[in-house]
C-alpha cells in the first residue's frame, strides 16, 4: 500500500523556484569568474615602520590611533584593545553589585 501525501507546491511553483535557483547560481558563477582581486599568499612579517613604532610605543598607555599604526593590527582591533580594560572593569563592577 502506497501512501500518497498531498502536494504543498504546485508544478508551476516548483518550476519557478528551480528557475530562480538556476538564475542565482549563474549570477554567482559569473560574478566569481569576473572577480580579479587576489590576496597574496604570504603577507610580510613586518611593515615598513614596524621597528620605529614598536620602539616608541607603550602598549599599556597607548591610544587607538597609536595602536592602529602597528602592522597587521588595524583600526578596529586597536579600538577593541583600548576598550577591553573598560569592558572588563564594567563586568567586574556589575558582578560585585549582584
N, C-alpha and C positions, 0 to 999 in steps of 0.2 A: 504494500500500500504506500503510495507516494503522497507526501504532504505538500500541498500547494499553498504557498504563502502569498498574500496579496502584495502586489507591486506598489511601492510607495512613490516611484518616479515613473513617469510616462516615457515612452520611447523617445519622443521629441525632447524631453528634458535631459535624458541621458546623452543624446546626441549633441545637444547644446553644450553640456558640461564637457564632453570629450573634445569638442572643437575649441572651447575656451582653454582647456588644459594644454592642448596641442599648440595653440597660439602663444600661450605663455612660455612654453618650452622653446619654441622657435625664437621668440624675442630674447629670451635669456641666452640661448646659444649664440645668437647674433651679437649681443652686447659683449659677451665674454670673448668672442673671436675678435672684436674690434678694440678690446682693451689693451693698450700698448704699454701701460705702466708696469714696471717690474721693480721688485725690491732686490737690492744687491745681496748676494749670497752671504757675504761677510761684512759686517759693519766694522769700522775702525775701533780699536780698543780705546783710544783717547782722541778727543777733539783737538783742534789746533791750540786752544788756550787752556787745556786741562791742567798743566803744571802751574801756570800762573794763578788760576782760580783756586786750586787746591792748597797752595802755599799761603794764600791770603784770606781764607775763609774759615771762620769758626762755626762748625755745624750746630753748636748749641745755641748760638745767639743770632744766626743768620736769618734774614727775612726771605720771603718767597722770591723776590726779584734776584737776589744773590744766588739762591739755591738753583734757580732755573738756568743759570749760566753753566752749571755742571753738565758736562756732556752726557747724553742719553737719559737725563733726568726729566726735563721738560717742565712746563709751567704748571700743569695740573698736579703732577706728583709733588712739586715744590710747595704748592698751596696746601696739599694734603699733609705734608710733613710739618709745616708750620702750624696747622690747625690740630694736629694729633695730640699734643700735650693738653690743649684746651679741652678736647673731646674726652680724654681720659680723666681729666680733673672733674669735668661736669658729671661723668658717670659715677665717679667715686663719691662726689658730694651727694648725689641722688641716693646712692646705696646707703650712705651713712644716715640719711634722714629717715629711711624706712626702718 
